[in-house]
Amino acid sequence: MKINSGFTPILVLIVVLAIAGIGFVAMQSYKSNRNIYPVPTGTGATANLSRDEVLRDWKTYRNEEFIVKYPPYLQQYKFEGIEKEDPSYQIVFDKNPNGRLISINLEKGLNIDNQVSYREFRIIGHIADEITSKTDIQTDKFSGIRLDYVISKDEEYSEAIITNSTLVVTIISPKDYFDQILPTFEFVE
């Protein structure tokens, strides 16, 4: 059976147009689902709200070194270093309905590479089996490293080890809050 020679170019054109159409639809879907500051998903009260609406009721924690926003139902506790000369402290935001907490640790005079190595050592084998991703963070406010890991089947956490010239701050949070909290963080000049 011989195919008419005029039919082949039409068939090729239809296949090329179909592939291009599928590619266009896929690209549009990717662009519309891409969000620099994702809002946590779920069936809760914030599931269908924009990022600004979610953060509207959040509380602001401010001290001499930094400013950060956190969910309104969390309470803030500060743990100072044992010695007065100890340049470190920890802020814990707790009372999350899910029992998960957000922790911000501040160290003065510490090298960021040393802190990243220390956190990797603490995570692997102690908190989680592995670090699922390690990425650089670069904003106009700070730079640092992000570590993602899974504690148990349903508990994904993220850590950011960020620095300015004198401080190293480690932010530890459930992954669904992390992408909301990190953009609100800034060092006080």
Secondary structure, DSSP 4 states (H G I P E B T S, - for coil): -PPPTTHHHHHHHHHHHHHHHHHHHHHHHHHHH--SSPPPPSSSTTTT--HHHHHTT-EEEE-SSEEEEE-TT-EEEEEE-SSTT--EEEEEEE--TTS--EEEEEEES--HHHHHHHHHHHHBTTTBS-EEEEEEEE-SS-EEEEEEEEEETTEEEEEEEEE-SSEEEEEEEEHHHHHHHGGG-EE--
